[in-house]
Each structure stands twice: as structure tokens, then as C-alpha cells.
Amino acid sequence: MKRCPECRRDYYDDSLHYCLDDGTELLEGPASDARASEPATAVLPTVAIPSERPTLQHVDTEAKRSVSWSKWTAALLLGLGFVAAAYWFLIRRDVAQIPPPQPKLTQITFADGVEEYPAWSSDGIRVAYSGEVGNVRKIFIKQIDSGDERQLTLGDTDDIQAVWSPDGSTILFVRAQKPNQKLQPTDVFGTFEGGDIWSVDVQSGTEAKIVEDAFNPAFSPDGKSIAYDASRSGPRRIWTSNSGGYNPQQISTDVSEEASHVRPRWSSDGKRIVFQNIERTKFNIRTVEVAGRNMTWITNDLYNNLNPVWSYKNN
């Protein structure tokens, strides 16, 4: 049994160490009996030197100090908890109030005529585009860091839809079959006719026709193959060939003869191609596996879903 030296309350639970009334450390002592009015006998710690034995007052002071420190520690921890909770709440609120970043538009070409069909080089420091030269458009290259630009293709034919090879040495583009005439869409869906795919060496300017009656060329990530849309024996479909235009293979199919497949773009792993599916007034996005030819709808609704491209993670 234990007794509180302050209020002299007896406790029979040996697991208690402090008085439930005033928090004073309990001392070993007799239970309440006929001698309850007598002062309690404190049990002092045993020490080797009698002169260093603590007094009852010293024991009581240490007990009260221990209780006081416990209370201050609990109050400090509680205060820190409130501060952390308030900080977390404010940070979360500030993050929620931060508006999403807005795109910053920067003009990089300044010619008087129309400039269109921009395409980034893989190193991100050059842009190829079509610019007006007289009655037609030719391919230009703009150096972003220095601002230098130069005309790459020559002649009196219309050149559009430039795209870079992965190593930046070659550009594919579509050239009109008739001179001094701009390629124009043949319908409201933006489908072209009367053009061929050409390649041009970026350094030497050497040009070569590689695929006839085809549009929207795209290099594979390894540069060994190209994809494009063409109409060989029916509606427009997605085709592939090697980078020189040889060994053409149709890789997209459709149960509907009214559907057209245009504007192919390779995934970064080279395993899939995303393209635009046009059927009457519906514009949707689909993918096709290059090896297995399996087709997947990405969108299939009544909205106009246009110009698909892959993220770097292909997701």
C-alpha cells in the first residue's frame, strides 16, 4: 500500500505512483487505521554516506518537480501539434488557391506572309515550317537560340507538312504535284489530294521523292521507318514503309468505307501509332499496334477530337 505525503490519502493499488488528488509522488506507508493521525514515515533512498541521505522535504520537492516537468512537456507537445496542424492547413489552402500555370506565347517568325506547319527538331533548338514565297510555300528552318533562319527547299511547287528525322539530318515534307499551285483541302475535313512525300537533306539541300500520293509523314523513333496516310485502293488509311519509302504496308483497317484515317504519329517506343479517325462529321482518335495491327478507340463521341500526339511517357 502507498500514502500521499501531502493529503495523506492511502492507496492500495501498487501500480499507482502519484496522488490522484494533487499529483504528489506516493510513498510506501501504512493504510489508514487508528494511527492515521500520526505523521507518515517517508521511505528514503539508501545511500552509502549517511550525511547525503535526502530529507522528506527533498523527496517531496523532486516529486513535484517531476510532475511539473511532465505537465510542461505535455503542454509543449500539444502546442507543437496545433502549430503543425495550422501550418498544414495554411499550406494546403495556399496550394489550392495557386492558379494553374498559363502558357506563354512567344512569336518566333516575323515575315509578312502566312507561316504554318511548324515542327520541332529533336534537340529542341530548331523549328521547320512552311513560309510563303511568291504563290507557293517553301520549307524554312529557324534557329531558336540565334534567331537565324534560312530557306531549305527551292522551286515553284508548294511544300507543306515538314517533319524532322530523329537525328536532325533529314526533313520529310509533302510537295504539290502541280507547280505554282498551293495544296488546298478537298473537303471541310482538311483532306489533301495531289501531293507526294519528299525528303531533303538539311545540310546539302538534296531532295528526293520517296512516296507518291501520300500525306502527313512521320518518322519512327529509331528513324528507320516512316508512317503516312494514303489512299491506295479505297479510303484513306495509315501506311508504313522504310525511311526510303520502300516496302509499304497498310497497318490500319476499318469496317466502314466512309471512315478515313489520317495524320499518324508514332509512340516514343515505336510500338503504336495514333491517328485521326474521320467518319462523316465525327472526328475521333484511335491507335494501332504496328506489329499486331490491333486497333483501339481513344475517343468515340460526338466532340471534335483533333490532332493527336503522344506524351513522352506514352500514357
Buried (B, 14 or more C-beta within 10 A) or exposed (E): EBBBBBEBBBBEEEEEEBBEEEBBBBBEBEEEEEEEEEEBEBEEEEEEEEEEEBEBEEBBEEBBEBBEEEEEEEEEEEEEEEEEEEEEEEEEEEEEEEEEEEEEEEEEBEEEEEBEBBBEBBEEEBBBBBBBBEEBBBBBBBBBEEEEBEEBBEEBBBBBBBBBBBEBEBBBBBBBBEEEBBBEEEEEBBBBBBBBBBBBBBEEEEBEEBBEBBBBBBBBBEBEBBBBBBBEEEBBBBBBBEBEBEEBEBBBEBEEEEBBBBBBBBBEEBBBBBBBBBBEEBBBBBBBBBEEEEBEEEBEEEEEBEEBEBEEEEE
